[in-house]
């Protein structure tokens, strides 16, 4: 049925493309906005970049009533996310990306930068208030961003301060106890330059009803953040950007139900908390005739607590069968990033052509401490696990853009990176994974036809190997003696490599009424890092191991069309085909030939923005997503889903009053799933358990810009 729905949707869009393309040649239209992206070494327009990238501006967040990055991810082609938390923490691009973190440290496949600060693995920090733009780069980005860019990168940029004093008030309410409040202020600060400060707070009761505790707030959200960006001219040729972030997230976590509903039975609901402070200083010198140099340092301190009622129930639910357990993970993370970069400000002549260049040195250090408090079933009592994991990365990189003639450009980028990641824990496990990796890109682009960019890009991404500390510790358990050899053989895992070939076309009509961006790609994964699980009674052991290989191929299309002066169509379409090769689970199931986890075969977003009058605008859009496997180690799947969203805005003076709704038809759809036995009422028979995405949401916001 879902395949039929998508086919109808695709046919309707194709017909719309054909009809509106003819109309675009005969009707006058407004010019579509030209979007500049900042994630590349140099700011450039999105239609001049030889890679598949989507940029969402803040008006597009507002159209979905979005307060967090997770609220807009379904709008993006070949981008998915996983639950298992109070906020979407892990993101997958083209079917590649982590879905959870428990005991062992991980290196994300999809990175996250906010104002140039590395928040990779901390997706819950991606609050959208006063963010001017979200840029999503698909495909290997290690040549530009390093080890966190294996599958892609997400870049968030705060609204830039202007010389004139300006600001924004934001107030919002919604169902499920939603309350929002925000203030942004910016302007001239005399000798300090220009600055912008944003503060925001959001609260809601969550979407869970706990029947045992008779509460509807065990999955509540309470989130506060502040961001400050200051741009200072220190002296002639010297400038400084100073960034400070603070975030506090005190969220409940009570997402899974033994009955697979939004009604839980937990007697000890968990938490999903994050407290972080980050700062960055970027000093730029542009006194040389043909080059500019930047040195930046950033620091991030993040303390998180992730806990849950492991049995999802209460004492007395099934006497003689039940167990009771609470699991808590407290992480303390400290990051230091130092980077020196130089780039040309005017092309240099060499071998009969002009060239722009970039060179850089990058040093990254992450120290992560874990304290896990849990019930040890082997000891029959509470226990504590402690581990230390240190990341040390040193990289050198460069990129050369060669303008072969007025139409052809060849871009060559290369990055070499060395990592040393010592690991110790209180089980006596000591390992030091280390290796040298390299990645980059080779792009040939052609702009010989006005309004068109054709490109071919060969890119290679990488991510480090690591250690399976939990598996090594469990190898000593008497109850797992028969698995000791299996676990010890998986003490560490090797780096993963991703090679991609991408062909793309970007086009904007001469009158600016229509824009079309498309990409066709094939990707090959080597030494694929996949998550496996061992389940013995109520004892679970997770581990990463290298599968032989994997393959990914697909198409991405983005389309914007100013149909009339009042109406604008927009759409994204994505198709994805993935395959695992050489991965066998602990219980002997060969997953070769199966799709990767969290890799839906199709995704779409189609919408219409209509100006009813000079003061009133309405937006309607639909997200469509195919079903997908929840894990690489079992066959449970999410079902396909179509979600309807709408918004209406009324502008008067500096005020913008809005009514918004997401998931208008109140669809129930999964965002995280497990397959195991956890219900004592059915003697722990294995079944699929799901966390569901948000139900019907609606609310009202008032914004005043001054």
N, C-alpha and C positions, 0 to 999 in steps of 0.2 A: 504494500500500500504506500509506504514512504517513497519507494522508487517511482511509483506512478505520480505522486504529488510533485516530486522534484522534476520529473520529465515535463509535466504540465507547466510548472514554474519556468523551466528553462525555455520551453517553446514560446511562452508568453513574452518572455524577455527578448528572445530573438526577434519575434515579430515587432516588438516595440523598437528595437535597434533599427530594423529596416525602415519602419514608417517614420521614425523621428529623424533618421539620417537624411531622408529626402526633405523633410520639413525644415531642417536646419539650413538648407541651402536657399530657402525662399523667404524665411521670416527673420526680421531683425531681432537680436537678442542682447541681453546684458552679457558682459564679459565675465567668465568664470575666474575665480580667484587663483592667482599664481602662487603656489606654495613653495616656500624656501625651507630646506631641511638643513639641520645643523650637525647631524651625526657623522657626516663625512669630515675629512680633514679641513675642507673648505666649504663654507656655506654655498649652496647651489640650489637651483630649482629642482623640484622632484622630477620634472620631465627631461632633465639633462643628466640624470644619474644612471649609470649602467648597471643597475641592480633592481631587484624587486623590493620596493619599499612603499609602505602606506603611511601617510601623514594625516592624522585627525586633529583638527583645530578645535578650540574650546566650544565653539558654537555647536559642533557635532556631539560633544559630551552632553551639552544641555538638552539636546533633542531627545535624549534617552533618560533624562533625569539622573544622569550618572554622577556619583560621588566618589567612585573608586574605579580603578582600571578594569576590574572584573566585569563592570557593567557595560563595557564597550567591546570586550574581546570577541563576542559572537558576531560583531560587525566586520571583522577582519578576515580576509581569505586565508585558508589553511593555517589558522591559529586556533588552538584549543586550550583548555585549562582544566585542572583537577581540583576537586574539593578535598575532603579529609581534614578540613580546618574551618575556621570561621570566615576567612577570606581566601580568595584564590592566591595561593603562595607560589605555585609552580605552573609554568606555562609551556605548552608544546607548540613548536612551529614545524610545519610539514611532517607531523607525526613523530618528532624527536623532542624529548624533554623529560625531566624527572616528574614524578607524580606525588612523591611523599618523602619525608625524612623521619627516621626514628632513631636508632642507636648510632649508626655509622655516619661519619662525615661524608659529604658529597660535593662534587663540583658541578654547578648547574650547566646544562647545555644551552639554555637561553638566558642571556644576561639582562640586567636591568640597571640603567644609569638614570639618576635624577639630578639634574643640574651638575652633571659631570662627576657625581659621587657614585661609587659602585655599591649598589644594593642587591646584587645578584643573590638569589636564594631567599630574599626578604620581600616577596611580592606584596605582602600585606601592607607595606609602607607606601604603596603607589596611590595615595590620595590625589584626587584630581582638582581640588579647589585651587583656583588661580594658576593652574597649569595652562600655558598657552597652546601647547602642541604635544602630541604623542606620535613618535616615529617608530615604526615597526619594520625592521630589516629582516627579510627572509632569505634563508640559505646561509652557507658558511660565512662568518664575519670575523674569523680569528685573525686575519691579516690586519684588520683595523682595530679590533677590540681585545684580542688575545684569547685566553683559554675559556672564558665564559661565552664566547660567541660561536661555538661549534655549529648550532642550528640556526642562530639568529640573534638579534639584539633588539631591545626595547629602550628607547630614549625618551625621557620626559624633560621638558624645559619649562621653567616658571615664566610667568609674564614678565617681560623686560621693563625695567624702570625707565620712565621718561623724565625729561627736564621739567615739564609742567606738572604741578601737583594734581594728582588724580586718585581715585579710590573706588571701592566697591563694597556695598553692604549686601549680604546674602542671608535670607531667612527661609527655612523650609519646614514643612510638616508632611507626614504621610501615614499610611496605614502601618500596622504592626508597631505603633508607638514611635514612629520616625520623627526626630527633631534634628534640625541642622541650623548652624549659625556660623557665619564667616565674615571677616573684614580684611580688606586689602588696601594698603595705603602706599603711595609712591610719589617721588618727586625729587627736587634738588635739595641737597644737604650742605650747601656751601662748599668748603674745601674738601669735604669727603666725597663729593661727586653726586651721583644719583643713587637712590635706593628704593627698594620695594619690600614691604613687610606684609606677610599673609598669615592669618591665624584662622583656625577652623575647628569646630567641634561637631560631632555627629553622635546621636544615640538612637537605638531602637531595641525593641524587645526580642527580635529574632523571629524565626518561623516555626519554632518547636513548642509543643505543649507537653510538659512532663506530667503524665497522669499519676505517677506515684507520689511526687512532691506537690502536685496540684499547683504548678507554676507554669507561666507562659513566657518566662524570660531566661531560661537556662541556656539559651543560645543568643543571649543579648550582645549588643555591640555598644561600646563606649570608646570613641576614638577622638583624639585631639592632636593637632599638629601646628607647627609654626615654621615658616621659612623666611629667611632674610637674604637678599642679594644686594650687594653694594658695588657700584662701578666707579672707580676712582682714577683720575689722571694724576699720577704722582709727580711727574716732571715731564719735560719735553721727551717724547719717545717712550715714556714708561707709563703703563697702566696696570691696574690691579683689580681683579674681581674677587670679592670675598663672599662666601656663601656659608650660611649657618642653618642647620635643620634640627628640629626637635620633634619627636613623635612619642605619643603614649597611647597604647591600645590595650584596653582591659575588656576582653571579649569572653563570653562564655562559650563552651564547646560541648554540645549535647546533640549530635547530629544523627546518630544511627539508632534505629529502632529494631527490636527483635521482630516486630510485625511489619517491617518495611513500610512505615507510614511516617508522618510528621509527629506522631505521638510516641514519646519515649517512656521508659520505665526505670531510668537510672536513679539510684539513691545517692550517688556521688558524682554529679555533673562536673565536667572538667573546665579548663581554662585555655584560652589561646591569646596570650599576652605578649606584647612587645614594647619595650622602652628603648629608644635610641636617640643618640646625639651624634651629629655629623657636622663637619666643617671642611671647607676647601678654600685654598688661596691659589689664584692663578695670576702670575706676574708675566706681562708681555712687554717685549722690547721691539720696537719697529724703527730703530735708528739707522739700520743698514739700508743701503740703497735698493737692494733687490731681495731681501729676506726679512722674515719676522721670526722671533724666537719666544718660546713660552716655557716657563717652568711652573709646575703645579704640584701642590701637596694636599692630600685629603686624608681625613681621619674619620673613622666610623666606630662607635661603640654601641653595641646592640645586645641587650639582655632580653631573653625570651623564655616564656614558660608555656609548654604544650602538654596538657594532661587530659585524661579521660577515664571514665568508668569502663574498665576493660570488659566487664561482664554485661554491660548495658542493662542491668536489671537490679533487683533488690533482694536482700536476704529474706527467704521464705517463699520465693516464687515457685520453687520446685524442690522441696526437701528431699535429700538423698541423692540429688543429681547436681544441684547448683554449686557454683563456686563464687567467690567475691574477690575482686582485685581492682586496684587503682594504680594507674601508670602515669608517671610524671617525668618530663624531660625539661631540664633547665639548662639553657645554653648562654654562655658569656662569650661574645665575639668582639675582637678588636682588629680593625683593619688600618693599615698605613699604605698609602699609594703615593709614589713620587715619579714624576714624568718630566722629561726634557724633550722638547720638540722644536724643530726648525722647519720652515717652509718658505718657498720662494714667493715673492710678491709680484714678480714679473718674470715672464719666461726667459730662459737662457738659450742661446744658440749652440747647437752641438750636432755634428754630422748632418748638416744641412736642414735641420728641423728645429722647432722651438719646443722647449720642455719646461714643465713645472715639477718641482721636487719636494719631497717630505722626508725627513730623517728623524729618528727618535730613539730614546732610551727609556725603559719602563721598569720600575721596581715595585713589586706588590708583596705585602706581608699580611697574612691573616692568622691570628691565634684564636683558637676555639676551644673552650672548656665545656664539657658536658657533665652534669650530675643527673643521673636517672634514679628515681626512687620507685621501686616496683615490688610486687609479690613474687618471690622466687619459689616456683612450684617444686623444684628439686629439693630445696631446704625446708619448704613448708612454712616460710616466714617472710617478713619484709626484708628487702635487701637494697643495697645501694651500689650503683656502678659509676665509676669516674673515668673520664678519658681526657687526654690532651692531644690536640691535632694542630700542627703548625704548617702553614703554607708559605713557601718562599719562592717567588717567581721573579726571574730577571729576563728581560726581553730587549732585543734591538729590532728596529723595523725601518722600512723605507718604502717610498712609493714614487714612481716616475710617470708623469703624464706626458706623452709625446704627441705633439700635434703634427701628424704626418703631412697634412695639407689642410685646407679650409674645411674639408668634409670629414676626414678620418682622424680619430684619436685612439692611441694605444696606451692603456694604463697597466703598469706592471708594479705590483706590490708584493713585498715579502716580509715575513716576521719570523724570527727564531726565538724560542722561549725555553728556558731551563727551569725545572721545578725540583724542589727538594721538600718533601712533606713528612717529617718525622711524626710518629704516632706512638703513644703509650697509654696503657690503662691499668686499672687495679686488678685485672685478671692476669697480669704479668705479660701481656702481649706488647711487644716492641717491634715496630717495623719502620722502615724509612723508604717509601716509594720515591723514586727519582728517575728522571729521563729528560731528554732534549727533544722538543717538537718543533715543527715548522709549518707555516701556512701562509696563505696569501691569495692573490687573485691576478688574473691576466684577462683584461677586457679590451675588446675592439669595438668601437662605436662609430656609427655613420650618421651624419646629419646633413646629407646633401640635398634632401628634399625639405623645403620649408615646413615647419611644424611637426616634423617626424624625427624620431631617434630610433635607430636600429642598433642592437648591441648583441654581442656574444661574450659570455664571461665564463672562464674556467677558474674555480675557486677551491681552496682546500682549507678545511677547518680542523681543529683538534681540541681535545680535552684531556686532562691528566688522568693517570691511573690512580689507584688508591688501595686502601686496606679494608678487609672485612673483619674488623675487631670483634663484632658480636659472634660471628661464626667461629673464630679462633677460640674465643672464650667458651662457647658452648661445646667445643670439641672435647673439653675436659669433663663434661657432665656425665655421670654414670648412666643416666637414662638414655643418652644418645651415643652409646659406645659403638653401635653398628654404623654410625654415620661419621665417626671420627676421621677416617681416611678421606671421606668425601669433603668434609669441612676444611680439613687442613690443606687439601689440594686447592682450595679457594681462599687462601690467606690474603692474597693480593690480586689485583686485576690490572691489566695493561691499559695504556692510553687508547682512546678511540680516535679514528680519523674519518673525515667526511669529505669526499670529493664530489664536486658539483659542476655540471655543464648547464648553462642557462642561456636561452635565446629569448630576447625581449624586443618589444616594440612599444613606443610611447608616441602618442599623437594628440595634438590640439588643433582644432579647426582654426582657419584664418580669422574668423569673426569672434573667436573665443567662446563660442556657444557650446562646444562639445569637446570632451577629453576622453581618451581611451588609453589605458595602460594594460599590457598583457605580457605574460611570461610563460615559457615552456621550459621545464627543467627535468633533468635526470641526475640522481644522486646515488653514490655508492658508499656504503658504510663498511669500514674495516675494523675488526676487533670490537664489535658492538657491545657496549656495556648494558646488560639487561638485568633486571631484578628478579631473583628467584626466592622462593620461600620453602621452609620446612615446617610442617604442622604436625606435632605429636601431642595428642590430647589438647590441652589448652596452652601448650608451649609453642611459641612461634619464633623462628630464626630467619631473618632476612639476610640476603647476601647479593653482591653484584658479581657477575661473571661475564667473560668475553665470549659472545657468540662468534661464529666464524665470520659472518658478514650480514649485510642487509641492503635492500635496494628501495629507493624512493623515486617516484616520478609523478609529474602532475602539471596542472595548468592553473594560472591565476589571471583573472580579468577584473579590471576596475573601470567603471563607466560613469561619467557625469554629463548631463545634458540640460542646458537651459532651454526648455521647450518653448515657453513663451516668457514674456516679461514677468509674469506672475508665478509660473510653474517650473520646477526643476526636478528632473528624474535623477536618481543615483542608484548604482547597483555594484555589487561585487559577486563574482562567481569563482568557485574553486573546485577542482577535482584532484584527488590524491589516490595513488596506488602504492602500497608499501608491502614489503615482504621480509620475513625473518628467515635466516638460513643458519643452521648449525647450532640451535639452542634446544637442549634437552633438560626438562625439569628434573628435580630430585627423584620424583616418583616414576621417571622413565618415559614421560610423554615428549615426543619429538614435535616441536613447534615449527619446524621447517615448512615454509610455504604459507604460513599464516600472516595476516595483517599485524602490524605493530599496534601496541596499545595506544589508546587516545588518538587514533588516526582515522577520523571519519572520511569516507570516500568522497563525499561532496559537502560543500558549505555554500551558503548564499545569503546575501542581504540585499533587499530591493525596497526602495522607498520613493516617496513623492513629497516634496516641500512646496507648499502653495501659499502665496500671499493673498489672503482673502481681501485685505485692504491695506492701506499704508501702515496701519497700526496693528493688524492681526495676521498671524502666520500659523498655519497648521502643518504638521508633519506626521506622516504615517509610514511605517516601515515593517518589514517582515524578515526575521532570521530563519533560515532553514539549515538543519544539520543532520547528516546521516548518523545512524547508529555506529558504535565503535566498541572495541574490546576494552575492558577496564584494566587488564593486566597482561603482561607477557607470559605469565605462568598459569593462567586458567582461561576458560572460555566464556565467562560471564560478560554480557554486553549491555551497553546503554541502548535505549531505543531511539529511533529517529524522532526529530521534533521540529515543529514550526512555531515560532513565537511572534506575536503581534504586539507592536508598540505604537504609541501615539503621543502627541504633544500639541498644545495650542498656546501661543504667546500673544500677549496684549502689551503693546509699548505705548507709554504716555509720558512725555517729558523724559526724565532720566530713569523712569521706572520700567521694569520688565516683569509682568505678572504672568505666571505660567501654571498650567495644569498638565501633568504628565502621567503616563501609565506604561508599565512594562508587563509583558505576558498577560495581555488583556483577556485572553480566553482561559487563563488559569491552567495551563498545561503542567503536568507532572513529568519531570524528566531528570535523569540521573547525571551527576557530575563526578561521582566516585563510587567504586564498587569493590567488594571483596567476596570471595567464595570460600567459606569454611563453616564449621559447626560452632554455634555460640548460644543456642537456645536449649536450656535444660528441659523445657517442657516437651521437646521432641527428641530428647536423648542425644542432643548435639549432632543431629543429622546435618550434613553439609548443605548449604544453600547460598544463594546470592543475596547479599545485603547492600543496599544503596543509600547514598546521601543524595538528596534531591536539590536541584537548583531552586532559585527563589520562586515563590508562587506569584499570583497576581499582585502587582505593586502599583500604587497610585499615590499622588501627592500634589502639593501646591508649593510653589516657590515665589518669592518676591526678591527682586534684585534692584538696587538703586546705584547707578554709576554717576560719579561726580568728578 
